[in-house]
Amino acid sequence: MALEEFFEPTVMFFGLTNSPATFQAMMNELLRNLINTGKVAVFIDAVIIGMEMEEGHDEIVAEVIRRLEENDLYVKPEKCKWIVREVGFLWVVIGPEGIKIEKEKVKGVLK
């Protein structure tokens, strides 16, 4: 038998292993004290800033953006929603009345 008969190509991917979990841990550490206040929530690359009063909101937004920029992370303004009373986040809607499931998700279940 020739050596070629035993040869099989090997493909090894050297992508980032556990990158979502690693990124989540980095974001949690980066914004930890803001998360602990209950005014900021993070899920991988989604950040939500929610406050009962508008007072102080701009300062927290500025602080989040400053920390992201210091770590070479940036927001895309066209993907952001600014100063809204209700927002979709992780397949739920968060607003003054509390947390509700998105209507589209409910329709999908009822079909």
Biopython code that builds the backbone (N, CA, C, O; Angstrom):
import numpy as np
from Bio.PDB.StructureBuilder import StructureBuilder

atoms = [
    (1, "MET", "N", (0.832, -1.178, 0.000)),
    (1, "MET", "CA", (0.000, 0.000, 0.000)),
    (1, "MET", "C", (0.877, 1.242, 0.000)),
    (1, "MET", "O", (1.915, 1.310, 0.659)),
    (2, "ALA", "N", (0.423, 2.203, -0.754)),
    (2, "ALA", "CA", (1.164, 3.458, -0.835)),
    (2, "ALA", "C", (0.774, 4.356, 0.327)),
    (2, "ALA", "O", (-0.325, 4.258, 0.871)),
    (3, "LEU", "N", (1.677, 5.210, 0.683)),
    (3, "LEU", "CA", (1.443, 6.142, 1.780)),
    (3, "LEU", "C", (0.218, 7.005, 1.519)),
    (3, "LEU", "O", (-0.500, 7.358, 2.454)),
    (4, "GLU", "N", (-0.031, 7.353, 0.252)),
    (4, "GLU", "CA", (-1.163, 8.201, -0.092)),
    (4, "GLU", "C", (-2.492, 7.579, 0.293)),
    (4, "GLU", "O", (-3.462, 8.298, 0.532)),
    (5, "GLU", "N", (-2.555, 6.255, 0.357)),
    (5, "GLU", "CA", (-3.809, 5.589, 0.692)),
    (5, "GLU", "C", (-4.179, 5.814, 2.158)),
    (5, "GLU", "O", (-5.348, 5.679, 2.518)),
    (6, "PHE", "N", (-3.235, 6.145, 2.990)),
    (6, "PHE", "CA", (-3.505, 6.363, 4.406)),
    (6, "PHE", "C", (-3.663, 7.845, 4.756)),
    (6, "PHE", "O", (-3.979, 8.210, 5.888)),
    (7, "PHE", "N", (-3.434, 8.673, 3.753)),
    (7, "PHE", "CA", (-3.471, 10.102, 4.004)),
    (7, "PHE", "C", (-4.893, 10.626, 3.888)),
    (7, "PHE", "O", (-5.567, 10.384, 2.887)),
    (8, "GLU", "N", (-5.347, 11.335, 4.898)),
    (8, "GLU", "CA", (-6.627, 12.036, 4.834)),
    (8, "GLU", "C", (-6.372, 13.478, 5.227)),
    (8, "GLU", "O", (-5.680, 13.745, 6.210)),
    (9, "PRO", "N", (-6.922, 14.398, 4.471)),
    (9, "PRO", "CA", (-6.692, 15.799, 4.832)),
    (9, "PRO", "C", (-7.336, 16.113, 6.185)),
    (9, "PRO", "O", (-8.412, 15.614, 6.515)),
    (10, "THR", "N", (-6.669, 16.923, 6.928)),
    (10, "THR", "CA", (-7.183, 17.346, 8.228)),
    (10, "THR", "C", (-7.460, 18.835, 8.173)),
    (10, "THR", "O", (-6.611, 19.625, 7.759)),
    (11, "VAL", "N", (-8.635, 19.200, 8.588)),
    (11, "VAL", "CA", (-9.005, 20.606, 8.639)),
    (11, "VAL", "C", (-9.197, 20.959, 10.110)),
    (11, "VAL", "O", (-9.978, 20.325, 10.820)),
    (12, "MET", "N", (-8.483, 21.961, 10.544)),
    (12, "MET", "CA", (-8.591, 22.392, 11.930)),
    (12, "MET", "C", (-8.991, 23.860, 11.939)),
    (12, "MET", "O", (-8.291, 24.709, 11.386)),
    (13, "PHE", "N", (-10.112, 24.149, 12.564)),
    (13, "PHE", "CA", (-10.587, 25.523, 12.639)),
    (13, "PHE", "C", (-10.045, 26.147, 13.918)),
    (13, "PHE", "O", (-10.147, 25.571, 15.001)),
    (14, "PHE", "N", (-9.481, 27.303, 13.775)),
    (14, "PHE", "CA", (-8.927, 27.993, 14.929)),
    (14, "PHE", "C", (-9.730, 29.255, 15.240)),
    (14, "PHE", "O", (-9.169, 30.287, 15.608)),
    (15, "GLY", "N", (-11.040, 29.157, 15.087)),
    (15, "GLY", "CA", (-11.906, 30.285, 15.423)),
    (15, "GLY", "C", (-11.953, 30.475, 16.925)),
    (15, "GLY", "O", (-11.326, 29.737, 17.684)),
    (16, "LEU", "N", (-12.693, 31.458, 17.329)),
    (16, "LEU", "CA", (-12.804, 31.732, 18.744)),
    (16, "LEU", "C", (-13.693, 30.680, 19.402)),
    (16, "LEU", "O", (-14.843, 30.488, 19.005)),
    (17, "THR", "N", (-13.162, 30.020, 20.385)),
    (17, "THR", "CA", (-13.925, 29.026, 21.127)),
    (17, "THR", "C", (-14.662, 29.724, 22.260)),
    (17, "THR", "O", (-14.088, 30.556, 22.962)),
    (18, "ASN", "N", (-15.922, 29.387, 22.435)),
    (18, "ASN", "CA", (-16.751, 29.984, 23.489)),
    (18, "ASN", "C", (-16.814, 31.502, 23.386)),
    (18, "ASN", "O", (-16.942, 32.181, 24.404)),
    (19, "SER", "N", (-16.726, 32.043, 22.180)),
    (19, "SER", "CA", (-16.689, 33.496, 22.051)),
    (19, "SER", "C", (-17.932, 34.193, 22.600)),
    (19, "SER", "O", (-17.781, 35.244, 23.222)),
    (20, "PRO", "N", (-19.172, 33.673, 22.412)),
    (20, "PRO", "CA", (-20.304, 34.374, 23.029)),
    (20, "PRO", "C", (-20.196, 34.423, 24.554)),
    (20, "PRO", "O", (-20.459, 35.462, 25.160)),
    (21, "ALA", "N", (-19.815, 33.320, 25.168)),
    (21, "ALA", "CA", (-19.688, 33.305, 26.626)),
    (21, "ALA", "C", (-18.556, 34.217, 27.083)),
    (21, "ALA", "O", (-18.682, 34.904, 28.097)),
    (22, "THR", "N", (-17.470, 34.227, 26.352)),
    (22, "THR", "CA", (-16.342, 35.085, 26.696)),
    (22, "THR", "C", (-16.726, 36.554, 26.548)),
    (22, "THR", "O", (-16.389, 37.376, 27.400)),
    (23, "PHE", "N", (-17.433, 36.884, 25.462)),
    (23, "PHE", "CA", (-17.863, 38.261, 25.247)),
    (23, "PHE", "C", (-18.857, 38.678, 26.323)),
    (23, "PHE", "O", (-18.800, 39.803, 26.820)),
    (24, "GLN", "N", (-19.771, 37.774, 26.688)),
    (24, "GLN", "CA", (-20.740, 38.077, 27.740)),
    (24, "GLN", "C", (-20.021, 38.372, 29.053)),
    (24, "GLN", "O", (-20.363, 39.331, 29.745)),
    (25, "ALA", "N", (-19.036, 37.561, 29.397)),
    (25, "ALA", "CA", (-18.280, 37.778, 30.636)),
    (25, "ALA", "C", (-17.549, 39.117, 30.598)),
    (25, "ALA", "O", (-17.488, 39.823, 31.605)),
    (26, "MET", "N", (-16.998, 39.464, 29.443)),
    (26, "MET", "CA", (-16.299, 40.743, 29.315)),
    (26, "MET", "C", (-17.268, 41.911, 29.490)),
    (26, "MET", "O", (-16.957, 42.878, 30.185)),
    (27, "MET", "N", (-18.438, 41.824, 28.865)),
    (27, "MET", "CA", (-19.427, 42.890, 28.985)),
    (27, "MET", "C", (-19.923, 43.011, 30.425)),
    (27, "MET", "O", (-20.107, 44.118, 30.932)),
    (28, "ASN", "N", (-20.139, 41.869, 31.080)),
    (28, "ASN", "CA", (-20.580, 41.897, 32.480)),
    (28, "ASN", "C", (-19.549, 42.587, 33.356)),
    (28, "ASN", "O", (-19.902, 43.374, 34.234)),
    (29, "GLU", "N", (-18.274, 42.295, 33.120)),
    (29, "GLU", "CA", (-17.209, 42.911, 33.915)),
    (29, "GLU", "C", (-17.099, 44.405, 33.600)),
    (29, "GLU", "O", (-16.913, 45.225, 34.499)),
    (30, "LEU", "N", (-17.215, 44.742, 32.339)),
    (30, "LEU", "CA", (-17.086, 46.118, 31.894)),
    (30, "LEU", "C", (-18.164, 47.028, 32.490)),
    (30, "LEU", "O", (-17.903, 48.183, 32.826)),
    (31, "LEU", "N", (-19.368, 46.491, 32.613)),
    (31, "LEU", "CA", (-20.507, 47.292, 33.079)),
    (31, "LEU", "C", (-21.039, 46.835, 34.439)),
    (31, "LEU", "O", (-22.158, 47.179, 34.818)),
    (32, "ARG", "N", (-20.233, 46.059, 35.171)),
    (32, "ARG", "CA", (-20.694, 45.423, 36.410)),
    (32, "ARG", "C", (-21.414, 46.361, 37.375)),
    (32, "ARG", "O", (-22.532, 46.064, 37.795)),
    (33, "ASN", "N", (-20.806, 47.474, 37.730)),
    (33, "ASN", "CA", (-21.449, 48.326, 38.737)),
    (33, "ASN", "C", (-22.740, 48.956, 38.217)),
    (33, "ASN", "O", (-23.644, 49.230, 39.007)),
    (34, "LEU", "N", (-22.847, 49.190, 36.916)),
    (34, "LEU", "CA", (-24.092, 49.707, 36.346)),
    (34, "LEU", "C", (-25.158, 48.613, 36.304)),
    (34, "LEU", "O", (-26.338, 48.885, 36.524)),
    (35, "ILE", "N", (-24.746, 47.393, 36.026)),
    (35, "ILE", "CA", (-25.675, 46.261, 36.046)),
    (35, "ILE", "C", (-26.201, 46.060, 37.470)),
    (35, "ILE", "O", (-27.389, 45.808, 37.667)),
    (36, "ASN", "N", (-25.317, 46.174, 38.452)),
    (36, "ASN", "CA", (-25.708, 45.976, 39.848)),
    (36, "ASN", "C", (-26.710, 47.010, 40.343)),
    (36, "ASN", "O", (-27.426, 46.751, 41.310)),
    (37, "THR", "N", (-26.779, 48.171, 39.707)),
    (37, "THR", "CA", (-27.770, 49.175, 40.099)),
    (37, "THR", "C", (-29.158, 48.816, 39.584)),
    (37, "THR", "O", (-30.153, 49.385, 40.032)),
    (38, "GLY", "N", (-29.230, 47.875, 38.644)),
    (38, "GLY", "CA", (-30.514, 47.495, 38.064)),
    (38, "GLY", "C", (-30.951, 48.406, 36.930)),
    (38, "GLY", "O", (-32.068, 48.273, 36.429)),
    (39, "LYS", "N", (-30.101, 49.318, 36.520)),
    (39, "LYS", "CA", (-30.452, 50.249, 35.451)),
    (39, "LYS", "C", (-29.928, 49.810, 34.091)),
    (39, "LYS", "O", (-30.344, 50.341, 33.061)),
    (40, "VAL", "N", (-29.018, 48.846, 34.086)),
    (40, "VAL", "CA", (-28.414, 48.356, 32.848)),
    (40, "VAL", "C", (-28.507, 46.838, 32.825)),
    (40, "VAL", "O", (-28.257, 46.173, 33.830)),
    (41, "ALA", "N", (-28.870, 46.301, 31.672)),
    (41, "ALA", "CA", (-28.875, 44.856, 31.468)),
    (41, "ALA", "C", (-28.102, 44.569, 30.182)),
    (41, "ALA", "O", (-28.157, 45.350, 29.231)),
    (42, "VAL", "N", (-27.388, 43.454, 30.156)),
    (42, "VAL", "CA", (-26.570, 43.102, 28.998)),
    (42, "VAL", "C", (-26.838, 41.653, 28.633)),
    (42, "VAL", "O", (-26.877, 40.781, 29.500)),
    (43, "PHE", "N", (-27.022, 41.405, 27.348)),
    (43, "PHE", "CA", (-27.073, 40.041, 26.825)),
    (43, "PHE", "C", (-26.203, 40.009, 25.591)),
    (43, "PHE", "O", (-26.595, 40.491, 24.528)),
    (44, "ILE", "N", (-25.036, 39.446, 25.732)),
    (44, "ILE", "CA", (-24.002, 39.372, 24.709)),
    (44, "ILE", "C", (-23.707, 40.769, 24.170)),
    (44, "ILE", "O", (-22.961, 41.514, 24.806)),
    (45, "ASP", "N", (-24.269, 41.153, 23.016)),
    (45, "ASP", "CA", (-23.956, 42.472, 22.467)),
    (45, "ASP", "C", (-25.139, 43.432, 22.534)),
    (45, "ASP", "O", (-25.127, 44.481, 21.890)),
    (46, "ALA", "N", (-26.148, 43.079, 23.304)),
    (46, "ALA", "CA", (-27.306, 43.954, 23.468)),
    (46, "ALA", "C", (-27.275, 44.566, 24.867)),
    (46, "ALA", "O", (-27.179, 43.856, 25.868)),
    (47, "VAL", "N", (-27.356, 45.875, 24.916)),
    (47, "VAL", "CA", (-27.349, 46.597, 26.189)),
    (47, "VAL", "C", (-28.650, 47.376, 26.281)),
    (47, "VAL", "O", (-29.028, 48.082, 25.347)),
    (48, "ILE", "N", (-29.332, 47.243, 27.407)),
    (48, "ILE", "CA", (-30.550, 48.023, 27.629)),
    (48, "ILE", "C", (-30.355, 48.844, 28.893)),
    (48, "ILE", "O", (-29.872, 48.353, 29.913)),
    (49, "ILE", "N", (-30.744, 50.099, 28.794)),
    (49, "ILE", "CA", (-30.657, 51.015, 29.925)),
    (49, "ILE", "C", (-32.084, 51.433, 30.235)),
    (49, "ILE", "O", (-32.750, 52.054, 29.407)),
    (50, "GLY", "N", (-32.544, 51.097, 31.408)),
    (50, "GLY", "CA", (-33.918, 51.403, 31.784)),
    (50, "GLY", "C", (-33.991, 52.075, 33.135)),
    (50, "GLY", "O", (-33.391, 51.617, 34.107)),
    (51, "MET", "N", (-34.732, 53.164, 33.185)),
    (51, "MET", "CA", (-34.877, 53.904, 34.432)),
    (51, "MET", "C", (-36.328, 54.325, 34.595)),
    (51, "MET", "O", (-37.045, 54.525, 33.614)),
    (52, "GLU", "N", (-36.744, 54.454, 35.827)),
    (52, "GLU", "CA", (-38.115, 54.889, 36.086)),
    (52, "GLU", "C", (-38.297, 56.370, 35.793)),
    (52, "GLU", "O", (-39.379, 56.801, 35.394)),
    (53, "MET", "N", (-37.242, 57.147, 35.990)),
    (53, "MET", "CA", (-37.303, 58.591, 35.766)),
    (53, "MET", "C", (-36.301, 58.957, 34.668)),
    (53, "MET", "O", (-35.282, 58.285, 34.507)),
    (54, "GLU", "N", (-36.584, 59.999, 33.929)),
    (54, "GLU", "CA", (-35.651, 60.451, 32.894)),
    (54, "GLU", "C", (-34.409, 61.084, 33.497)),
    (54, "GLU", "O", (-33.355, 61.121, 32.862)),
    (55, "GLU", "N", (-34.528, 61.574, 34.704)),
    (55, "GLU", "CA", (-33.415, 62.238, 35.373)),
    (55, "GLU", "C", (-32.253, 61.261, 35.569)),
    (55, "GLU", "O", (-32.425, 60.190, 36.150)),
    (56, "GLY", "N", (-31.082, 61.637, 35.084)),
    (56, "GLY", "CA", (-29.892, 60.802, 35.216)),
    (56, "GLY", "C", (-29.693, 59.811, 34.084)),
    (56, "GLY", "O", (-28.642, 59.175, 33.995)),
    (57, "HIS", "N", (-30.694, 59.672, 33.212)),
    (57, "HIS", "CA", (-30.611, 58.703, 32.113)),
    (57, "HIS", "C", (-29.470, 59.033, 31.163)),
    (57, "HIS", "O", (-28.701, 58.151, 30.780)),
    (58, "ASP", "N", (-29.359, 60.308, 30.780)),
    (58, "ASP", "CA", (-28.309, 60.711, 29.837)),
    (58, "ASP", "C", (-26.917, 60.428, 30.383)),
    (58, "ASP", "O", (-26.018, 60.047, 29.633)),
    (59, "GLU", "N", (-26.736, 60.612, 31.690)),
    (59, "GLU", "CA", (-25.424, 60.355, 32.299)),
    (59, "GLU", "C", (-25.053, 58.880, 32.230)),
    (59, "GLU", "O", (-23.895, 58.541, 31.983)),
    (60, "ILE", "N", (-26.025, 58.003, 32.445)),
    (60, "ILE", "CA", (-25.743, 56.562, 32.386)),
    (60, "ILE", "C", (-25.464, 56.143, 30.949)),
    (60, "ILE", "O", (-24.561, 55.343, 30.703)),
    (61, "VAL", "N", (-26.228, 56.674, 29.998)),
    (61, "VAL", "CA", (-25.972, 56.378, 28.580)),
    (61, "VAL", "C", (-24.556, 56.816, 28.214)),
    (61, "VAL", "O", (-23.819, 56.072, 27.568)),
    (62, "ALA", "N", (-24.183, 58.010, 28.623)),
    (62, "ALA", "CA", (-22.843, 58.520, 28.321)),
    (62, "ALA", "C", (-21.767, 57.642, 28.961)),
    (62, "ALA", "O", (-20.728, 57.392, 28.350)),
    (63, "GLU", "N", (-22.010, 57.176, 30.179)),
    (63, "GLU", "CA", (-21.033, 56.319, 30.860)),
    (63, "GLU", "C", (-20.886, 54.971, 30.152)),
    (63, "GLU", "O", (-19.772, 54.471, 29.999)),
    (64, "VAL", "N", (-21.995, 54.385, 29.723)),
    (64, "VAL", "CA", (-21.941, 53.116, 28.989)),
    (64, "VAL", "C", (-21.152, 53.304, 27.694)),
    (64, "VAL", "O", (-20.268, 52.504, 27.387)),
    (65, "ILE", "N", (-21.462, 54.346, 26.941)),
    (65, "ILE", "CA", (-20.767, 54.603, 25.676)),
    (65, "ILE", "C", (-19.282, 54.852, 25.919)),
    (65, "ILE", "O", (-18.440, 54.371, 25.161)),
    (66, "ARG", "N", (-18.957, 55.601, 26.969)),
    (66, "ARG", "CA", (-17.549, 55.877, 27.293)),
    (66, "ARG", "C", (-16.795, 54.586, 27.581)),
    (66, "ARG", "O", (-15.688, 54.387, 27.082)),
    (67, "ARG", "N", (-17.395, 53.704, 28.387)),
    (67, "ARG", "CA", (-16.731, 52.434, 28.714)),
    (67, "ARG", "C", (-16.561, 51.550, 27.486)),
    (67, "ARG", "O", (-15.532, 50.896, 27.320)),
    (68, "LEU", "N", (-17.568, 51.534, 26.634)),
    (68, "LEU", "CA", (-17.451, 50.743, 25.402)),
    (68, "LEU", "C", (-16.323, 51.278, 24.529)),
    (68, "LEU", "O", (-15.496, 50.508, 24.042)),
    (69, "GLU", "N", (-16.286, 52.584, 24.332)),
    (69, "GLU", "CA", (-15.247, 53.182, 23.493)),
    (69, "GLU", "C", (-13.854, 52.949, 24.059)),
    (69, "GLU", "O", (-12.914, 52.701, 23.303)),
    (70, "GLU", "N", (-13.706, 53.027, 25.387)),
    (70, "GLU", "CA", (-12.410, 52.777, 26.012)),
    (70, "GLU", "C", (-11.904, 51.362, 25.736)),
    (70, "GLU", "O", (-10.702, 51.103, 25.803)),
    (71, "ASN", "N", (-12.825, 50.452, 25.425)),
    (71, "ASN", "CA", (-12.474, 49.065, 25.153)),
    (71, "ASN", "C", (-12.634, 48.714, 23.676)),
    (71, "ASN", "O", (-12.793, 47.548, 23.315)),
    (72, "ASP", "N", (-12.590, 49.738, 22.835)),
    (72, "ASP", "CA", (-12.702, 49.581, 21.374)),
    (72, "ASP", "C", (-13.978, 48.866, 20.947)),
    (72, "ASP", "O", (-13.970, 48.074, 20.005)),
    (73, "LEU", "N", (-15.059, 49.147, 21.641)),
    (73, "LEU", "CA", (-16.383, 48.643, 21.293)),
    (73, "LEU", "C", (-17.248, 49.857, 20.964)),
    (73, "LEU", "O", (-17.163, 50.885, 21.636)),
    (74, "TYR", "N", (-18.070, 49.738, 19.942)),
    (74, "TYR", "CA", (-18.846, 50.888, 19.498)),
    (74, "TYR", "C", (-20.276, 50.484, 19.223)),
    (74, "TYR", "O", (-20.560, 49.329, 18.905)),
    (75, "VAL", "N", (-21.180, 51.452, 19.350)),
    (75, "VAL", "CA", (-22.583, 51.211, 19.039)),
    (75, "VAL", "C", (-22.865, 51.708, 17.629)),
    (75, "VAL", "O", (-22.201, 52.616, 17.128)),
    (76, "LYS", "N", (-23.850, 51.103, 17.009)),
    (76, "LYS", "CA", (-24.321, 51.589, 15.715)),
    (76, "LYS", "C", (-25.591, 52.383, 15.997)),
    (76, "LYS", "O", (-26.628, 51.799, 16.310)),
    (77, "PRO", "N", (-25.522, 53.698, 15.890)),
    (77, "PRO", "CA", (-26.688, 54.521, 16.242)),
    (77, "PRO", "C", (-27.961, 54.110, 15.516)),
    (77, "PRO", "O", (-29.053, 54.212, 16.074)),
    (78, "GLU", "N", (-27.831, 53.640, 14.260)),
    (78, "GLU", "CA", (-29.028, 53.259, 13.510)),
    (78, "GLU", "C", (-29.706, 52.006, 14.076)),
    (78, "GLU", "O", (-30.863, 51.731, 13.756)),
    (79, "LYS", "N", (-28.992, 51.246, 14.915)),
    (79, "LYS", "CA", (-29.589, 50.070, 15.546)),
    (79, "LYS", "C", (-30.109, 50.358, 16.949)),
    (79, "LYS", "O", (-30.692, 49.489, 17.597)),
    (80, "CYS", "N", (-29.892, 51.583, 17.409)),
    (80, "CYS", "CA", (-30.285, 51.953, 18.769)),
    (80, "CYS", "C", (-31.675, 52.577, 18.790)),
    (80, "CYS", "O", (-32.137, 53.155, 17.806)),
    (81, "LYS", "N", (-32.317, 52.444, 19.928)),
    (81, "LYS", "CA", (-33.580, 53.136, 20.173)),
    (81, "LYS", "C", (-33.317, 54.033, 21.363)),
    (81, "LYS", "O", (-32.881, 53.573, 22.418)),
    (82, "TRP", "N", (-33.583, 55.310, 21.189)),
    (82, "TRP", "CA", (-33.252, 56.294, 22.213)),
    (82, "TRP", "C", (-34.512, 56.849, 22.853)),
    (82, "TRP", "O", (-35.456, 57.219, 22.156)),
    (83, "ILE", "N", (-34.529, 56.906, 24.147)),
    (83, "ILE", "CA", (-35.597, 57.507, 24.943)),
    (83, "ILE", "C", (-36.976, 57.023, 24.483)),
    (83, "ILE", "O", (-37.772, 57.795, 23.948)),
    (84, "VAL", "N", (-37.235, 55.759, 24.698)),
    (84, "VAL", "CA", (-38.523, 55.166, 24.369)),
    (84, "VAL", "C", (-39.185, 54.671, 25.650)),
    (84, "VAL", "O", (-38.503, 54.377, 26.632)),
    (85, "ARG", "N", (-40.501, 54.581, 25.641)),
    (85, "ARG", "CA", (-41.229, 54.111, 26.825)),
    (85, "ARG", "C", (-41.364, 52.592, 26.828)),
    (85, "ARG", "O", (-41.625, 51.983, 27.865)),
    (86, "GLU", "N", (-41.182, 51.993, 25.658)),
    (86, "GLU", "CA", (-41.340, 50.542, 25.535)),
    (86, "GLU", "C", (-40.322, 50.046, 24.516)),
    (86, "GLU", "O", (-40.089, 50.695, 23.496)),
    (87, "VAL", "N", (-39.716, 48.893, 24.794)),
    (87, "VAL", "CA", (-38.689, 48.393, 23.885)),
    (87, "VAL", "C", (-38.712, 46.867, 23.866)),
    (87, "VAL", "O", (-38.944, 46.226, 24.891)),
    (88, "GLY", "N", (-38.469, 46.296, 22.692)),
    (88, "GLY", "CA", (-38.318, 44.850, 22.572)),
    (88, "GLY", "C", (-36.896, 44.459, 22.938)),
    (88, "GLY", "O", (-35.936, 45.073, 22.473)),
    (89, "PHE", "N", (-36.766, 43.444, 23.764)),
    (89, "PHE", "CA", (-35.448, 43.001, 24.213)),
    (89, "PHE", "C", (-35.542, 41.515, 24.504)),
    (89, "PHE", "O", (-36.295, 41.100, 25.385)),
    (90, "LEU", "N", (-34.784, 40.713, 23.772)),
    (90, "LEU", "CA", (-34.755, 39.260, 23.975)),
    (90, "LEU", "C", (-36.147, 38.642, 23.908)),
    (90, "LEU", "O", (-36.527, 37.868, 24.788)),
    (91, "TRP", "N", (-36.893, 38.972, 22.892)),
    (91, "TRP", "CA", (-38.191, 38.385, 22.599)),
    (91, "TRP", "C", (-39.284, 38.746, 23.591)),
    (91, "TRP", "O", (-40.326, 38.093, 23.635)),
    (92, "VAL", "N", (-39.051, 39.783, 24.389)),
    (92, "VAL", "CA", (-40.088, 40.318, 25.258)),
    (92, "VAL", "C", (-40.154, 41.822, 25.047)),
    (92, "VAL", "O", (-39.251, 42.418, 24.461)),
    (93, "VAL", "N", (-41.224, 42.423, 25.527)),
    (93, "VAL", "CA", (-41.387, 43.870, 25.455)),
    (93, "VAL", "C", (-41.339, 44.394, 26.892)),
    (93, "VAL", "O", (-42.096, 43.946, 27.754)),
    (94, "ILE", "N", (-40.456, 45.330, 27.129)),
    (94, "ILE", "CA", (-40.289, 45.907, 28.456)),
    (94, "ILE", "C", (-40.819, 47.330, 28.413)),
    (94, "ILE", "O", (-40.435, 48.121, 27.552)),
    (95, "GLY", "N", (-41.705, 47.648, 29.351)),
    (95, "GLY", "CA", (-42.278, 48.991, 29.399)),
    (95, "GLY", "C", (-42.819, 49.309, 30.770)),
    (95, "GLY", "O", (-42.587, 48.563, 31.721)),
    (96, "PRO", "N", (-43.543, 50.417, 30.885)),
    (96, "PRO", "CA", (-44.065, 50.854, 32.184)),
    (96, "PRO", "C", (-45.013, 49.832, 32.831)),
    (96, "PRO", "O", (-45.128, 49.777, 34.056)),
    (97, "GLU", "N", (-45.679, 49.039, 32.014)),
    (97, "GLU", "CA", (-46.606, 48.032, 32.551)),
    (97, "GLU", "C", (-45.909, 46.740, 32.943)),
    (97, "GLU", "O", (-46.556, 45.810, 33.425)),
    (98, "GLY", "N", (-44.612, 46.670, 32.745)),
    (98, "GLY", "CA", (-43.859, 45.465, 33.089)),
    (98, "GLY", "C", (-43.309, 44.781, 31.845)),
    (98, "GLY", "O", (-43.036, 45.424, 30.832)),
    (99, "ILE", "N", (-43.153, 43.470, 31.944)),
    (99, "ILE", "CA", (-42.568, 42.674, 30.858)),
    (99, "ILE", "C", (-43.653, 41.810, 30.236)),
    (99, "ILE", "O", (-44.371, 41.094, 30.935)),
    (100, "LYS", "N", (-43.764, 41.885, 28.911)),
    (100, "LYS", "CA", (-44.757, 41.107, 28.166)),
    (100, "LYS", "C", (-44.053, 40.350, 27.041)),
    (100, "LYS", "O", (-43.005, 40.781, 26.560)),
    (101, "ILE", "N", (-44.621, 39.245, 26.630)),
    (101, "ILE", "CA", (-44.099, 38.512, 25.476)),
    (101, "ILE", "C", (-44.476, 39.278, 24.215)),
    (101, "ILE", "O", (-45.573, 39.829, 24.130)),
    (102, "GLU", "N", (-43.581, 39.317, 23.242)),
    (102, "GLU", "CA", (-43.876, 39.988, 21.970)),
    (102, "GLU", "C", (-45.109, 39.358, 21.327)),
    (102, "GLU", "O", (-45.275, 38.138, 21.342)),
    (103, "LYS", "N", (-45.970, 40.203, 20.764)),
    (103, "LYS", "CA", (-47.217, 39.723, 20.161)),
    (103, "LYS", "C", (-46.965, 38.715, 19.048)),
    (103, "LYS", "O", (-47.728, 37.760, 18.901)),
    (104, "GLU", "N", (-45.916, 38.908, 18.265)),
    (104, "GLU", "CA", (-45.600, 37.976, 17.179)),
    (104, "GLU", "C", (-45.294, 36.580, 17.717)),
    (104, "GLU", "O", (-45.647, 35.577, 17.096)),
    (105, "LYS", "N", (-44.637, 36.521, 18.870)),
    (105, "LYS", "CA", (-44.306, 35.219, 19.479)),
    (105, "LYS", "C", (-45.575, 34.528, 19.952)),
    (105, "LYS", "O", (-45.696, 33.309, 19.827)),
    (106, "VAL", "N", (-46.517, 35.284, 20.490)),
    (106, "VAL", "CA", (-47.781, 34.720, 20.959)),
    (106, "VAL", "C", (-48.579, 34.193, 19.773)),
    (106, "VAL", "O", (-49.168, 33.115, 19.852)),
    (107, "LYS", "N", (-48.603, 34.950, 18.671)),
    (107, "LYS", "CA", (-49.325, 34.513, 17.470)),
    (107, "LYS", "C", (-48.763, 33.196, 16.955)),
    (107, "LYS", "O", (-49.513, 32.323, 16.517)),
    (108, "GLY", "N", (-47.449, 33.057, 17.007)),
    (108, "GLY", "CA", (-46.816, 31.826, 16.543)),
    (108, "GLY", "C", (-47.212, 30.626, 17.375)),
    (108, "GLY", "O", (-47.334, 29.523, 16.841)),
    (109, "VAL", "N", (-47.409, 30.807, 18.639)),
    (109, "VAL", "CA", (-47.798, 29.714, 19.539)),
    (109, "VAL", "C", (-49.259, 29.345, 19.335)),
    (109, "VAL", "O", (-49.618, 28.169, 19.401)),
    (110, "LEU", "N", (-50.106, 30.342, 19.089)),
    (110, "LEU", "CA", (-51.543, 30.108, 18.955)),
    (110, "LEU", "C", (-51.946, 29.527, 17.611)),
    (110, "LEU", "O", (-53.081, 29.075, 17.459)),
    (111, "LYS", "N", (-51.059, 29.526, 16.639)),
    (111, "LYS", "CA", (-51.415, 28.988, 15.306)),
    (111, "LYS", "C", (-51.560, 27.508, 15.336)),
    (111, "LYS", "O", (-51.854, 26.896, 14.310)),
]
sb = StructureBuilder()
sb.init_structure("model")
sb.init_model(0)
sb.init_chain("A")
sb.init_seg("    ")
for serial, (resi, resn, name, xyz) in enumerate(atoms, 1):
    if name == "N":
        sb.init_residue(resn, " ", resi, " ")
    sb.init_atom(name, np.array(xyz, "f"), 0.0, 1.0, " ", f" {name:<3s}", serial, name[0])
structure = sb.get_structure()
